[in-house]
């Protein structure tokens, strides 16, 4: 399967109650996806594959869904997502610092 060039997906304001999971979509193929916007939907949770599988995903916005950030931290796959996000932030800190 060729790599997917999509970097940003915005699914906000769609009244989504679920995202594809299992055999419906292989999130690992979204190898350049770095931002996923899910604001203003009806999602009760995020599937593990959404959080864990896209190798470049470092930004998820999911405001105004039935879960909050505290609950999101408990979702299966959050640790993998958070590790990528922290690595990106650490890289930005390293590149943004000045010596002098």
C-alpha positions in Angstrom: 0.0 0.0 0.0 1.5 3.4 -1.0 2.0 5.9 1.8 -0.7 8.4 2.5 0.2 12.1 2.0 -2.6 13.4 4.3 -1.2 15.5 7.1 -4.4 17.1 8.6 -7.9 15.6 9.0 -10.6 17.9 10.3 -13.8 16.0 11.1 -15.3 18.7 13.4 -19.0 19.6 13.5 -20.1 16.2 12.1 -22.1 14.7 14.9 -19.9 11.6 14.8 -20.7 9.0 17.4 -17.8 6.7 16.5 -14.6 6.5 14.4 -13.7 3.5 12.2 -11.8 0.8 13.9 -10.7 -2.7 13.4 -10.7 -3.8 9.8 -12.6 -0.6 8.7 -9.4 1.5 8.5 -5.7 0.8 9.0 -4.5 4.0 10.8 -0.9 3.0 10.3 -1.3 3.8 6.7 -1.9 7.4 7.6 1.9 7.7 8.0 2.0 11.5 7.5 -1.0 12.5 9.5 0.1 14.9 12.3 -3.1 16.6 13.2 -6.6 15.2 13.8 -9.5 17.6 14.6 -12.6 16.0 16.1 -14.2 19.0 17.8 -18.0 19.3 18.3 -18.9 15.6 17.8 -20.6 13.0 19.9 -17.6 10.7 20.4 -17.7 8.8 23.7 -14.1 7.7 23.3 -11.3 7.4 20.8 -10.4 3.9 19.5 -7.0 2.6 20.5 -5.9 2.6 16.8 -6.6 6.3 16.4 -4.3 7.1 19.4 -1.6 4.5 18.9 -1.2 3.7 15.2 -0.6 6.9 13.1 3.2 7.2 13.4 3.3 11.0 13.0 0.1 12.0 14.9 1.1 14.5 17.6 -1.9 16.8 17.7 -5.5 15.8 18.5 -8.2 18.3 19.2 -11.4 16.8 20.6 -13.2 19.7 22.3 -16.9 19.5 22.9 -17.2 15.7 22.9 -18.7 13.6 25.8 -15.2 12.9 27.2 -12.7 15.3 28.7 -8.9 15.3 28.7 -8.7 13.4 32.0 -10.8 10.6 30.5 -8.8 10.7 27.3 -5.6 10.1 29.3 -7.2 6.8 30.4 -8.0 5.6 26.8 -6.1 2.6 25.5 -3.4 3.9 23.2 -3.0 7.3 24.9 0.5 6.5 26.1 1.7 6.0 22.5 0.1 9.2 21.4 1.5 11.1 24.4 5.0 9.8 23.8 5.0 11.1 20.2 3.6 14.4 21.4 6.2 14.8 24.1 9.0 13.8 21.6 7.8 16.6 19.2 7.7 19.1 22.1 11.1 18.2 23.3 12.5 18.5 19.7 10.9 21.9 19.4 12.5 23.0 22.7 15.9 21.7 21.6 15.6 23.5 18.2 14.2 26.7 19.7 16.7 27.3 22.4 19.6 29.7 21.9 23.0 29.7 23.4 24.8 32.7 24.3 
